[in-house]
Amino acid sequence: MNRPVTLARRLPAAILLACSAGLASPALAAAPAVPELRSTWDLGTLFANDDAWDAERRALLAELPALRALRTGFGRDAAALRADLDRLSAFSQRLRRVGVYAGAHASTDNRNARNQERSALMGALGGQAGAATSWVDGAIQALGADKINSYLRTEPGLQPHAKRLRDTLRRARHTLHPEAEAALAAMRPVLGSASNTRTLLANVDITWPQIQVGGKTERIDATGYTRLRAHPDRAVRKQVFDAYYSTNSRFENSLGSTLAQRVQQGVVNAQLRGYASAPAASLAANDIPENVLRTLVAEVNQGLPTLHRYLRLRQRLLALPDLHYHDIYPDLVRSERAYSLQDAAALTLAAVKPLGDEYQALLAQAYAANTMHVYPAEGKSSGAYQSGVYGQTPLIFLNHQNNFDGVSTFAHEWGHGMHTVLANRSQPAETAGYSLFVAEVASFTHELLLQAHVLGTAQSPAQRLYYLGEAVERLRGSFFRQTMFAEFELATHDALQSGQALTGKRMTQMYCGLLRKYHGAEQGVMKIDPAYCSEWAVVPHFYNPFYVYQYATSMAGAHHFSQQVLAGKPSARDNYLKVLRAGGSQDPVPLLQAAGLDLTRPEPYRALIAQMDRLLDEMETLLAQ
């Protein structure tokens, strides 16, 4: 079993005792009271039961002919346009409700046949609804900018739809003939089947290996891997990595085929719509300049020496003769403390105090709604998410582990939750939904406020060193790692677009090259076992292309806002909360620019890398005392 021997050699006995006994948490004593939380959500606020859900699904199906009929006379005057868009919006909100209900059930148990059936029915309904309303964008564009602007001036009731109208006009040259749009919409469930196939394969059909850990049989599926990859015994970690990735490698061809299908879909979509590339098409939905993605990747590549510095410190703290990929997750300073669900809620509530009393009160109120599904279970999807419908407390899906990483994930998802709460209170349904580009700023701001809170309440050098280690590890995982994922996505799409074959084996080669570059294999920083280069196959976000880069841009944005709020800069809190309350009423890049953050420029990324260096400086100072 590997222990942090270097720490033991350098820190005094009192600090060693704090490490070995587990970290105390004075922060919990200071946290505002939270209600007793339930670990499973109540979906009765969406539908009383499955029969009610199915009745609404059928009612939505029955309404589709009427939505098609709106095409005749659409936009003949301002009042008619408002009435038609109001009806379409109401239908969309109802469609979302049935979708959230189906998705919530499915993610809690992918094995359940009824859940699978419900998801399939929802997929079919989504495709039919898309086909029935695919004419709308073309009809708006046919009205033209002059008429639309005239209607907006004369009909105040159109204001909730103004953002959609202007976005649709902006995309006019990339919109296909109505019949082509209808055909693509009808095919959407088929085109999206690759992701569903991957989900069922990973969560249901693959027989995951079992290993013995401490006399206990452990199943090494995604949940077991996530829990055990940080095991303090290096031999166990290697056993876990070997079991997990060797199983994935056996499905390299099948998983390569499903991901290649998804990549091909993006490339073809870009070609059909006249975009220069798949990333350009993806980013265009929210009018995000492609140079945001390119600038991020360039700046992170320039900042790789900071990542390599961290990895060398990791090797030192873990007292390892060399560093392998299976050494990347153990805590730099070990803590035996367990963080319950109640602990996570209390710490998060205390951490957001700098955002104001009203913000804290709204978060406590959201806790009390019991909309969380908390603990891992067989058949449950991996990861965490926030979802919901307009006007209701959002659903928070977790796979909570009783460690500090679980607390950070809890804070992260409730950052999304509070974004939704504030946007819903400030915006109509049509503009309450926000883009991921802004969404992850809110979630990471929660994480960084949590980090500041626990660092501020640490009672010993060992505690502070532990939380500093957690902070730099979150930067590795959320900034550097997610950018590496984005580079992989760029490579796969570029390969297909240039006419190259894209197979599972080719993707493994691409990913291996990135693993080696990011982790300093050529510089002797870390050894990359080729068996682990199939990691690309376990990342579900790749089925939503050009999604993950926004974690990295958002971490830079969250650093900007959290530092200003914590420093008490005038208007900093108000500027940040205005971003959350804006929902989707503005395009994300100008919305953030108005709040003082420009993610098209390199400065926010450089500032975050400099912050990581400062954290590493402090860690090294503590070790040298």
VEXDREN-2710 file (C-alpha; in Angstrom, 1 decimal):
% VEXDREN-2710
k/r/px/py/pz
1/MET/0.0/0.0/0.0
2/ASN/1.4/3.4/-1.0
3/ARG/1.2/6.2/1.5
4/PRO/2.2/9.8/1.1
5/VAL/5.7/9.1/2.4
6/THR/7.2/12.5/1.3
7/LEU/4.6/14.3/3.4
8/ALA/5.5/12.0/6.3
9/ARG/9.1/13.0/6.0
10/ARG/8.5/16.7/5.8
11/LEU/5.6/17.6/8.1
12/PRO/5.6/17.6/11.9
13/ALA/3.9/14.9/14.0
14/ALA/0.8/17.0/14.8
15/ILE/0.0/17.4/11.2
16/LEU/0.6/13.8/10.5
17/LEU/-1.9/13.0/13.2
18/ALA/-4.5/15.2/11.5
19/CYS/-3.9/13.4/8.3
20/SER/-4.1/9.9/9.7
21/ALA/-7.1/10.6/11.9
22/GLY/-9.1/12.2/9.1
23/LEU/-9.7/15.9/8.6
24/ALA/-12.0/17.7/11.0
25/SER/-14.6/19.9/9.4
26/PRO/-15.3/23.0/11.4
27/ALA/-17.1/24.3/8.3
28/LEU/-20.0/22.0/9.0
29/ALA/-20.5/23.6/12.5
30/ALA/-20.7/27.0/10.9
31/ALA/-23.0/26.0/8.0
32/PRO/-26.7/27.1/8.1
33/ALA/-29.1/24.4/9.0
34/VAL/-30.5/22.3/6.1
35/PRO/-33.6/20.2/6.1
36/GLU/-33.4/16.4/6.3
37/LEU/-32.8/15.4/2.8
38/ARG/-34.3/12.4/0.9
39/SER/-32.1/10.4/-1.3
40/THR/-34.7/9.6/-4.0
41/TRP/-36.7/12.1/-5.9
42/ASP/-40.4/12.5/-6.2
43/LEU/-41.5/12.7/-9.8
44/GLY/-45.1/13.2/-8.9
45/THR/-44.8/16.9/-9.5
46/LEU/-44.3/16.0/-13.2
47/PHE/-46.9/13.3/-13.6
48/ALA/-48.9/11.4/-10.9
49/ASN/-48.1/8.1/-12.5
50/ASP/-47.2/6.3/-15.7
51/ASP/-50.8/6.4/-17.0
52/ALA/-50.9/10.2/-16.6
53/TRP/-47.6/10.4/-18.5
54/ASP/-48.8/8.2/-21.3
55/ALA/-52.1/10.2/-21.6
56/GLU/-50.1/13.4/-22.1
57/ARG/-47.8/11.7/-24.6
58/ARG/-50.9/10.6/-26.6
59/ALA/-52.4/14.1/-26.3
60/LEU/-49.2/15.6/-27.7
61/LEU/-49.3/13.1/-30.6
62/ALA/-52.9/14.1/-31.3
63/GLU/-51.9/17.8/-31.5
64/LEU/-49.3/17.3/-34.2
65/PRO/-51.7/17.8/-37.1
66/ALA/-52.9/21.1/-35.7
67/LEU/-49.2/22.2/-35.4
68/ARG/-48.7/21.3/-39.1
69/ALA/-51.7/23.3/-40.0
70/LEU/-50.3/26.5/-38.4
71/ARG/-48.1/26.8/-41.5
72/THR/-51.1/28.1/-43.5
73/GLY/-51.4/31.8/-42.7
74/PHE/-48.4/31.8/-40.4
75/GLY/-47.3/35.3/-39.5
76/ARG/-50.0/37.0/-41.6
77/ASP/-49.9/39.8/-39.0
78/ALA/-48.2/40.5/-35.7
79/ALA/-51.1/39.2/-33.6
80/ALA/-51.3/35.9/-35.5
81/LEU/-47.6/35.4/-35.2
82/ARG/-47.8/35.9/-31.5
83/ALA/-50.7/33.4/-31.2
84/ASP/-48.9/30.8/-33.3
85/LEU/-45.6/31.2/-31.4
86/ASP/-47.4/31.1/-28.0
87/ARG/-49.0/27.8/-29.1
88/LEU/-45.7/26.3/-30.3
89/SER/-44.0/27.4/-27.0
90/ALA/-46.7/25.8/-24.9
91/PHE/-46.4/22.6/-26.8
92/SER/-42.6/22.7/-26.4
93/GLN/-43.0/23.0/-22.6
94/ARG/-45.4/20.1/-22.4
95/LEU/-43.0/18.0/-24.6
96/ARG/-40.1/18.8/-22.3
97/ARG/-42.2/17.7/-19.3
98/VAL/-42.8/14.2/-20.8
99/GLY/-39.2/14.0/-21.8
100/VAL/-37.8/14.9/-18.4
101/TYR/-40.1/12.3/-16.8
102/ALA/-39.0/9.6/-19.2
103/GLY/-35.3/10.5/-18.9
104/ALA/-35.4/10.6/-15.1
105/HIS/-36.8/7.2/-14.9
106/ALA/-34.4/5.7/-17.5
107/SER/-31.3/7.1/-15.8
108/THR/-32.1/5.6/-12.5
109/ASP/-32.4/2.1/-13.9
110/ASN/-31.4/1.4/-17.5
111/ARG/-32.2/-2.3/-17.0
112/ASN/-35.9/-1.8/-16.5
113/ALA/-37.9/-2.8/-19.6
114/ARG/-40.6/-0.2/-18.9
115/ASN/-38.0/2.5/-18.7
116/GLN/-36.5/1.5/-22.0
117/GLU/-40.0/1.4/-23.6
118/ARG/-40.8/4.8/-22.2
119/SER/-37.5/6.2/-23.6
120/ALA/-38.3/4.7/-27.0
121/LEU/-41.8/6.2/-27.0
122/MET/-40.3/9.6/-26.1
123/GLY/-37.7/9.3/-28.8
124/ALA/-40.4/8.6/-31.4
125/LEU/-42.6/11.5/-30.1
126/GLY/-39.6/13.8/-30.3
127/GLY/-39.0/12.8/-33.9
128/GLN/-42.6/13.2/-34.9
129/ALA/-42.9/16.6/-33.2
130/GLY/-39.7/17.8/-34.9
131/ALA/-41.0/16.8/-38.2
132/ALA/-44.4/18.4/-37.5
133/THR/-42.8/21.7/-36.6
134/SER/-39.7/21.7/-38.9
135/TRP/-41.3/24.2/-41.2
136/VAL/-41.3/27.0/-38.5
137/ASP/-37.8/28.3/-39.0
138/GLY/-38.2/28.5/-42.8
139/ALA/-41.5/30.3/-42.3
140/ILE/-39.9/32.8/-40.0
141/GLN/-37.1/33.4/-42.4
142/ALA/-39.6/33.8/-45.2
143/LEU/-41.2/36.7/-43.4
144/GLY/-37.9/38.5/-43.5
145/ALA/-36.1/40.8/-41.0
146/ASP/-38.0/43.9/-41.9
147/LYS/-41.4/42.4/-41.2
148/ILE/-40.3/40.6/-38.1
149/ASN/-38.8/43.8/-36.7
150/SER/-42.0/45.7/-37.5
151/TYR/-44.1/43.0/-35.7
152/LEU/-41.8/43.2/-32.7
153/ARG/-42.3/47.0/-32.5
154/THR/-46.1/46.8/-32.7
155/GLU/-46.9/43.7/-30.7
156/PRO/-45.5/43.6/-27.1
157/GLY/-46.6/40.1/-26.7
158/LEU/-43.9/39.0/-29.1
159/GLN/-41.1/40.0/-26.8
160/PRO/-40.7/36.5/-25.2
161/HIS/-40.1/35.2/-28.7
162/ALA/-37.8/38.0/-29.9
163/LYS/-34.6/36.0/-29.2
164/ARG/-35.9/33.0/-31.1
165/LEU/-37.0/35.1/-34.0
166/ARG/-33.6/36.9/-34.3
167/ASP/-31.6/33.7/-33.9
168/THR/-33.7/32.1/-36.7
169/LEU/-33.1/34.9/-39.0
170/ARG/-29.4/34.8/-38.3
171/ARG/-29.3/31.1/-39.3
172/ALA/-31.2/31.6/-42.5
173/ARG/-28.4/30.7/-44.9
174/HIS/-27.9/27.4/-43.1
175/THR/-31.5/26.3/-43.1
176/LEU/-32.6/23.8/-45.6
177/HIS/-35.8/23.5/-47.7
178/PRO/-38.8/22.8/-45.4
179/GLU/-39.1/19.2/-46.8
180/ALA/-35.5/18.5/-46.1
181/GLU/-35.8/19.9/-42.6
182/ALA/-38.8/17.7/-42.0
183/ALA/-37.0/14.6/-43.2
184/LEU/-34.0/15.3/-41.0
185/ALA/-36.3/15.9/-38.0
186/ALA/-38.2/12.7/-38.6
187/MET/-34.8/10.8/-38.7
188/ARG/-33.6/12.4/-35.5
189/PRO/-34.4/9.3/-33.3
190/VAL/-32.5/7.1/-35.7
191/LEU/-29.6/9.5/-36.0
192/GLY/-29.4/9.7/-32.2
193/SER/-29.5/5.9/-31.7
194/ALA/-25.7/5.6/-31.4
195/SER/-25.8/7.2/-28.0
196/ASN/-28.6/5.0/-26.8
197/THR/-26.8/1.9/-28.1
198/ARG/-23.6/3.0/-26.2
199/THR/-25.7/3.6/-23.0
200/LEU/-27.3/0.2/-23.1
201/LEU/-24.0/-1.5/-24.0
202/ALA/-22.2/0.1/-21.1
203/ASN/-24.9/-0.1/-18.4
204/VAL/-26.8/-3.2/-19.3
205/ASP/-25.2/-5.6/-21.8
206/ILE/-21.5/-5.7/-20.9
207/THR/-20.7/-8.2/-18.2
208/TRP/-18.3/-6.3/-16.1
209/PRO/-15.5/-8.1/-14.3
210/GLN/-15.3/-8.6/-10.5
211/ILE/-12.2/-8.4/-8.4
212/GLN/-11.3/-8.9/-4.8
213/VAL/-10.4/-5.8/-2.8
214/GLY/-9.8/-6.2/0.9
215/GLY/-11.6/-9.5/1.0
216/LYS/-14.7/-8.0/-0.7
217/THR/-15.9/-8.7/-4.2
218/GLU/-16.1/-5.5/-6.2
219/ARG/-17.8/-5.1/-9.6
220/ILE/-15.7/-2.9/-11.9
221/ASP/-18.4/-1.2/-13.9
222/ALA/-18.3/2.6/-14.4
223/THR/-19.5/3.2/-10.8
224/GLY/-17.1/0.7/-9.3
225/TYR/-14.2/2.0/-11.4
226/THR/-14.9/5.6/-10.3
227/ARG/-15.0/4.6/-6.6
228/LEU/-11.9/2.4/-6.6
229/ARG/-9.6/4.2/-9.1
230/ALA/-8.4/6.4/-6.2
231/HIS/-7.6/3.4/-3.9
232/PRO/-4.5/4.1/-1.8
233/ASP/-3.0/0.8/-2.7
234/ARG/-1.3/1.1/-6.0
235/ALA/-1.6/-2.6/-6.8
236/VAL/-5.4/-2.3/-6.4
237/ARG/-5.5/0.8/-8.6
238/LYS/-3.7/-1.1/-11.3
239/GLN/-6.0/-4.1/-11.0
240/VAL/-9.0/-1.8/-11.3
241/PHE/-7.7/0.0/-14.4
242/ASP/-6.6/-3.2/-16.0
243/ALA/-10.1/-4.8/-15.4
244/TYR/-12.1/-1.8/-16.6
245/TYR/-10.1/-0.9/-19.7
246/SER/-9.4/-4.4/-20.8
247/THR/-13.2/-5.0/-20.8
248/ASN/-13.8/-1.8/-22.8
249/SER/-11.0/-2.8/-25.2
250/ARG/-12.9/-5.9/-26.1
251/PHE/-15.6/-3.7/-27.4
252/GLU/-13.3/-1.4/-29.3
253/ASN/-14.8/-2.2/-32.7
254/SER/-18.4/-1.8/-31.6
255/LEU/-17.9/1.3/-29.5
256/GLY/-15.8/2.7/-32.3
257/SER/-18.6/2.1/-34.7
258/THR/-21.2/3.9/-32.5
259/LEU/-19.0/6.9/-31.9
260/ALA/-17.9/7.1/-35.6
261/GLN/-21.6/7.2/-36.5
262/ARG/-22.1/10.2/-34.2
263/VAL/-19.1/12.0/-35.6
264/GLN/-20.2/11.3/-39.2
265/GLN/-23.6/12.8/-38.3
266/GLY/-21.9/16.0/-37.3
267/VAL/-19.8/16.2/-40.4
268/VAL/-22.7/15.5/-42.7
269/ASN/-24.9/18.0/-40.9
270/ALA/-22.2/20.7/-41.4
271/GLN/-21.8/19.9/-45.1
272/LEU/-25.6/19.9/-45.7
273/ARG/-26.0/23.2/-44.0
274/GLY/-23.0/24.9/-45.6
275/TYR/-20.8/25.3/-42.5
276/ALA/-17.0/25.1/-42.9
277/SER/-16.7/22.4/-40.3
278/ALA/-18.5/20.3/-37.7
279/PRO/-17.2/22.5/-34.9
280/ALA/-18.4/25.6/-36.6
281/ALA/-21.9/24.1/-37.1
282/SER/-22.0/23.0/-33.5
283/LEU/-20.9/26.4/-32.0
284/ALA/-23.2/28.3/-34.4
285/ALA/-26.3/27.3/-32.5
286/ASN/-25.4/29.8/-29.7
287/ASP/-23.4/32.1/-32.0
288/ILE/-20.1/31.2/-30.3
289/PRO/-17.1/32.1/-32.5
290/GLU/-15.0/29.1/-33.3
291/ASN/-11.9/31.0/-32.1
292/VAL/-13.1/30.4/-28.6
293/LEU/-12.5/26.7/-29.0
294/ARG/-9.2/27.2/-30.9
295/THR/-7.9/29.8/-28.4
296/LEU/-8.7/27.5/-25.5
297/VAL/-6.8/24.6/-27.0
298/ALA/-3.8/26.7/-27.9
299/GLU/-3.6/28.3/-24.4
300/VAL/-3.9/24.9/-22.7
301/ASN/-1.2/23.5/-24.8
302/GLN/1.0/26.4/-23.9
303/GLY/0.1/25.7/-20.2
304/LEU/1.0/22.0/-20.2
305/PRO/4.2/22.7/-18.2
306/THR/2.0/23.7/-15.3
307/LEU/0.1/20.4/-15.6
308/HIS/3.4/18.5/-15.8
309/ARG/4.6/20.4/-12.7
310/TYR/1.5/19.2/-10.8
311/LEU/2.0/15.6/-11.9
312/ARG/5.6/15.7/-10.7
313/LEU/4.3/17.0/-7.3
314/ARG/1.7/14.2/-7.3
315/GLN/4.5/11.6/-7.7
316/ARG/6.5/13.3/-4.9
317/LEU/3.5/13.3/-2.5
318/LEU/2.6/9.7/-3.2
319/ALA/6.2/8.7/-2.8
320/LEU/6.2/6.7/-6.0
321/PRO/9.3/5.7/-8.0
322/ASP/7.5/6.6/-11.2
323/LEU/4.1/7.8/-12.2
324/HIS/1.6/5.8/-14.3
325/TYR/-1.9/6.7/-15.5
326/HIS/-3.4/4.6/-12.7
327/ASP/-1.8/7.0/-10.2
328/ILE/-3.8/10.0/-11.2
329/TYR/-6.7/9.8/-8.8
330/PRO/-5.6/9.1/-5.3
331/ASP/-5.7/12.0/-2.8
332/LEU/-2.4/13.8/-2.5
333/VAL/-3.1/13.9/1.3
334/ARG/-5.3/11.1/2.5
335/SER/-8.4/11.8/4.5
336/GLU/-10.5/9.2/6.2
337/ARG/-13.4/11.6/6.6
338/ALA/-16.7/10.6/5.1
339/TYR/-19.0/13.3/3.8
340/SER/-22.6/12.4/4.0
341/LEU/-25.4/13.9/1.8
342/GLN/-26.2/16.2/4.7
343/ASP/-22.6/17.3/5.0
344/ALA/-22.5/18.1/1.3
345/ALA/-25.6/20.1/1.5
346/ALA/-24.4/22.1/4.6
347/LEU/-21.0/22.8/3.2
348/THR/-22.5/24.0/-0.1
349/LEU/-25.0/26.2/1.7
350/ALA/-22.2/27.8/3.7
351/ALA/-19.9/28.2/0.7
352/VAL/-22.4/30.3/-1.3
353/LYS/-22.7/33.0/1.5
354/PRO/-20.7/35.5/-0.6
355/LEU/-23.6/35.4/-3.2
356/GLY/-26.0/36.9/-0.6
357/ASP/-28.6/35.9/1.9
358/GLU/-31.4/35.7/-0.7
359/TYR/-29.3/33.2/-2.7
360/GLN/-28.7/31.1/0.3
361/ALA/-32.4/31.1/1.2
362/LEU/-33.4/30.1/-2.3
363/LEU/-30.9/27.2/-2.2
364/ALA/-32.2/26.0/1.2
365/GLN/-35.7/26.2/-0.2
366/ALA/-34.7/24.1/-3.2
367/TYR/-33.1/21.5/-1.0
368/ALA/-36.5/21.1/0.8
369/ALA/-38.3/20.2/-2.4
370/ASN/-36.6/16.7/-2.4
371/THR/-35.8/16.6/-6.1
372/MET/-32.5/14.6/-5.8
373/HIS/-31.6/11.0/-6.8
374/VAL/-28.4/10.6/-4.8
375/TYR/-26.7/7.2/-4.5
376/PRO/-25.3/4.7/-7.1
377/ALA/-27.3/1.6/-7.9
378/GLU/-27.0/-1.3/-10.4
379/GLY/-28.3/-0.2/-13.7
380/LYS/-28.2/3.5/-12.8
381/SER/-26.5/5.8/-15.3
382/SER/-23.1/7.1/-14.3
383/GLY/-22.2/10.7/-13.7
384/ALA/-24.4/13.6/-12.5
385/TYR/-26.8/16.1/-14.1
386/GLN/-29.4/18.7/-13.5
387/SER/-32.7/18.7/-15.4
388/GLY/-36.3/19.9/-15.0
389/VAL/-39.2/21.9/-16.3
390/TYR/-40.0/25.6/-16.2
391/GLY/-41.5/26.7/-12.9
392/GLN/-40.5/23.7/-10.8
393/THR/-37.5/23.0/-8.6
394/PRO/-34.9/21.3/-10.9
395/LEU/-34.0/17.6/-10.6
396/ILE/-30.5/16.8/-9.4
397/PHE/-29.1/13.4/-10.4
398/LEU/-26.0/12.2/-8.5
399/ASN/-24.0/9.1/-7.8
400/HIS/-22.8/10.3/-4.5
401/GLN/-19.7/8.9/-2.9
402/ASN/-19.0/9.9/0.7
403/ASN/-15.8/11.8/-0.1
404/PHE/-14.9/15.4/-0.8
405/ASP/-15.2/14.8/-4.6
406/GLY/-18.8/13.9/-3.9
407/VAL/-19.2/17.2/-2.1
408/SER/-17.7/19.1/-5.1
409/THR/-20.1/17.3/-7.4
410/PHE/-23.0/18.1/-5.2
411/ALA/-22.0/21.8/-5.2
412/HIS/-21.5/21.7/-9.0
413/GLU/-24.9/20.3/-9.8
414/TRP/-26.6/22.7/-7.4
415/GLY/-24.8/25.5/-9.2
416/HIS/-26.8/24.4/-12.2
417/GLY/-29.9/24.1/-10.1
418/MET/-29.6/27.7/-8.8
419/HIS/-29.0/29.0/-12.3
420/THR/-32.3/27.4/-13.2
421/VAL/-34.0/28.8/-10.1
422/LEU/-32.9/32.3/-10.8
423/ALA/-33.5/32.2/-14.6
424/ASN/-37.0/30.8/-14.0
425/ARG/-37.8/33.6/-11.5
426/SER/-36.6/36.3/-13.9
427/GLN/-37.4/35.1/-17.4
428/PRO/-40.5/33.8/-19.3
429/ALA/-40.4/30.1/-20.3
430/GLU/-39.2/31.0/-23.8
431/THR/-35.9/32.5/-22.6
432/ALA/-35.4/30.8/-19.2
433/GLY/-33.3/28.0/-20.8
434/TYR/-29.6/28.8/-21.1
435/SER/-26.7/27.4/-23.1
436/LEU/-24.1/25.1/-21.7
437/PHE/-21.5/27.8/-22.4
438/VAL/-23.0/29.8/-19.5
439/ALA/-24.4/26.9/-17.5
440/GLU/-21.0/25.5/-16.5
441/VAL/-19.8/28.9/-15.3
442/ALA/-22.5/28.7/-12.7
443/SER/-21.6/25.2/-11.6
444/PHE/-17.9/25.8/-11.4
445/THR/-18.4/29.1/-9.5
446/HIS/-20.1/26.9/-6.9
447/GLU/-17.1/24.6/-6.8
448/LEU/-14.6/27.4/-6.5
449/LEU/-16.7/29.1/-3.7
450/LEU/-16.7/25.7/-2.0
451/GLN/-12.9/25.5/-2.3
452/ALA/-12.5/29.0/-0.9
453/HIS/-14.7/28.1/2.0
454/VAL/-12.9/24.9/3.1
455/LEU/-9.5/26.5/2.6
456/GLY/-10.7/29.5/4.7
457/THR/-11.8/27.2/7.6
458/ALA/-8.9/24.7/7.5
459/GLN/-7.4/24.4/11.0
460/SER/-4.0/22.9/10.2
461/PRO/-1.4/22.8/7.5
462/ALA/-2.4/19.2/6.7
463/GLN/-6.0/20.3/6.2
464/ARG/-5.0/23.1/4.0
465/LEU/-2.7/20.9/2.0
466/TYR/-5.5/18.4/1.5
467/TYR/-7.9/21.0/0.2
468/LEU/-5.2/22.6/-2.0
469/GLY/-4.6/19.1/-3.5
470/GLU/-8.3/18.9/-4.2
471/ALA/-8.3/22.3/-5.8
472/VAL/-5.4/21.5/-8.2
473/GLU/-7.0/18.1/-9.0
474/ARG/-10.2/19.8/-10.0
475/LEU/-8.2/22.0/-12.3
476/ARG/-6.5/19.0/-13.9
477/GLY/-9.9/17.3/-14.4
478/SER/-12.1/20.1/-15.4
479/PHE/-9.7/22.4/-17.3
480/PHE/-6.8/20.3/-18.8
481/ARG/-8.6/17.0/-19.1
482/GLN/-11.7/18.5/-20.8
483/THR/-9.6/20.4/-23.2
484/MET/-7.8/17.1/-24.1
485/PHE/-11.2/15.7/-24.8
486/ALA/-12.0/18.6/-27.0
487/GLU/-8.8/18.1/-28.9
488/PHE/-9.8/14.5/-29.4
489/GLU/-13.2/15.6/-30.8
490/LEU/-11.4/18.0/-33.2
491/ALA/-9.1/15.2/-34.3
492/THR/-12.0/12.7/-35.0
493/HIS/-14.1/15.2/-36.9
494/ASP/-11.1/16.5/-38.9
495/ALA/-10.2/12.9/-39.8
496/LEU/-13.6/12.1/-41.2
497/GLN/-14.0/15.5/-42.9
498/SER/-10.6/14.9/-44.7
499/GLY/-11.8/11.5/-45.9
500/GLN/-9.9/9.3/-43.5
501/ALA/-11.4/6.1/-42.0
502/LEU/-12.5/6.4/-38.4
503/THR/-12.4/3.1/-36.5
504/GLY/-12.2/2.1/-32.9
505/LYS/-8.5/1.2/-33.4
506/ARG/-7.8/4.6/-35.0
507/MET/-9.5/6.4/-32.2
508/THR/-7.4/4.5/-29.7
509/GLN/-4.3/5.6/-31.5
510/MET/-5.5/9.3/-31.6
511/TYR/-6.4/9.2/-27.9
512/CYS/-3.1/7.6/-27.0
513/GLY/-1.2/10.4/-28.6
514/LEU/-3.1/13.0/-26.6
515/LEU/-2.7/11.1/-23.3
516/ARG/1.0/11.1/-23.9
517/LYS/1.2/14.8/-24.8
518/TYR/-0.9/16.0/-22.0
519/HIS/0.7/13.9/-19.3
520/GLY/4.3/14.4/-20.4
521/ALA/5.3/11.0/-21.5
522/GLU/8.1/12.3/-23.7
523/GLN/9.3/14.4/-20.8
524/GLY/9.4/11.5/-18.5
525/VAL/6.6/12.8/-16.3
526/MET/4.1/9.9/-16.6
527/LYS/4.1/6.5/-18.3
528/ILE/0.9/5.8/-20.3
529/ASP/0.0/2.1/-20.5
530/PRO/-1.3/1.4/-24.0
531/ALA/-4.1/-0.7/-22.5
532/TYR/-5.6/2.5/-21.1
533/CYS/-5.8/4.3/-24.4
534/SER/-9.3/3.0/-24.9
535/GLU/-10.5/5.5/-22.4
536/TRP/-12.3/7.5/-25.2
537/ALA/-14.8/4.7/-25.2
538/VAL/-16.1/5.4/-21.7
539/VAL/-16.8/9.1/-22.2
540/PRO/-20.5/9.5/-22.9
541/HIS/-20.1/13.3/-23.6
542/PHE/-18.4/12.4/-26.9
543/TYR/-21.9/11.6/-28.2
544/ASN/-22.8/15.3/-27.8
545/PRO/-19.9/16.7/-29.8
546/PHE/-18.2/19.9/-28.8
547/TYR/-19.9/19.8/-25.4
548/VAL/-16.9/19.2/-23.1
549/TYR/-14.7/22.2/-24.2
550/GLN/-17.3/24.3/-22.3
551/TYR/-16.2/22.8/-19.0
552/ALA/-12.8/24.3/-19.6
553/THR/-14.0/27.7/-20.8
554/SER/-16.4/27.8/-17.9
555/MET/-13.8/26.9/-15.3
556/ALA/-11.8/30.0/-16.6
557/GLY/-15.0/32.0/-16.4
558/ALA/-15.9/30.8/-12.9
559/HIS/-12.4/31.7/-11.7
560/HIS/-12.9/35.2/-13.0
561/PHE/-16.3/35.7/-11.2
562/SER/-15.4/33.9/-8.0
563/GLN/-12.2/35.8/-7.5
564/GLN/-14.0/39.1/-8.0
565/VAL/-16.9/38.1/-5.7
566/LEU/-14.6/36.9/-3.0
567/ALA/-12.5/40.0/-3.2
568/GLY/-15.6/42.1/-2.7
569/LYS/-15.1/44.1/-5.8
570/PRO/-17.9/46.6/-6.4
571/SER/-20.8/45.2/-8.4
572/ALA/-19.0/41.9/-8.8
573/ARG/-21.8/39.9/-7.2
574/ASP/-24.5/41.8/-9.1
575/ASN/-22.8/41.3/-12.4
576/TYR/-22.5/37.6/-11.8
577/LEU/-26.2/37.2/-10.6
578/LYS/-27.3/39.2/-13.7
579/VAL/-25.7/36.5/-15.9
580/LEU/-27.7/33.8/-14.1
581/ARG/-31.0/35.7/-14.1
582/ALA/-30.6/36.4/-17.9
583/GLY/-31.1/32.7/-18.7
584/GLY/-31.1/32.4/-22.4
585/SER/-32.3/35.9/-23.2
586/GLN/-28.9/36.9/-24.7
587/ASP/-26.2/35.1/-26.6
588/PRO/-23.7/33.7/-24.2
589/VAL/-20.5/35.5/-25.4
590/PRO/-21.8/39.0/-25.3
591/LEU/-23.7/38.3/-22.1
592/LEU/-20.4/37.4/-20.4
593/GLN/-18.6/40.2/-22.1
594/ALA/-21.1/42.7/-20.6
595/ALA/-20.3/41.2/-17.2
596/GLY/-16.5/41.8/-17.8
597/LEU/-15.5/38.3/-19.1
598/ASP/-14.3/37.8/-22.6
599/LEU/-13.7/34.1/-23.4
600/THR/-12.6/34.9/-27.0
601/ARG/-9.3/36.2/-25.6
602/PRO/-6.4/34.2/-24.0
603/GLU/-6.3/36.2/-20.8
604/PRO/-9.0/34.2/-18.8
605/TYR/-7.2/31.0/-19.6
606/ARG/-3.8/32.4/-18.7
607/ALA/-5.2/33.7/-15.4
608/LEU/-6.5/30.3/-14.5
609/ILE/-3.2/28.6/-15.3
610/ALA/-1.4/31.2/-13.2
611/GLN/-3.8/30.5/-10.4
612/MET/-2.9/26.8/-10.6
613/ASP/0.8/27.7/-10.3
614/ARG/0.0/29.8/-7.2
615/LEU/-1.7/26.8/-5.6
616/LEU/1.2/24.6/-6.4
617/ASP/3.6/27.3/-5.0
618/GLU/1.6/27.2/-1.7
619/MET/1.6/23.4/-1.6
620/GLU/5.4/23.3/-2.1
621/THR/5.8/26.0/0.6
622/LEU/3.8/23.9/3.1
623/LEU/5.9/20.9/2.3
624/ALA/9.1/22.8/2.8
625/GLN/8.2/24.3/6.2
END
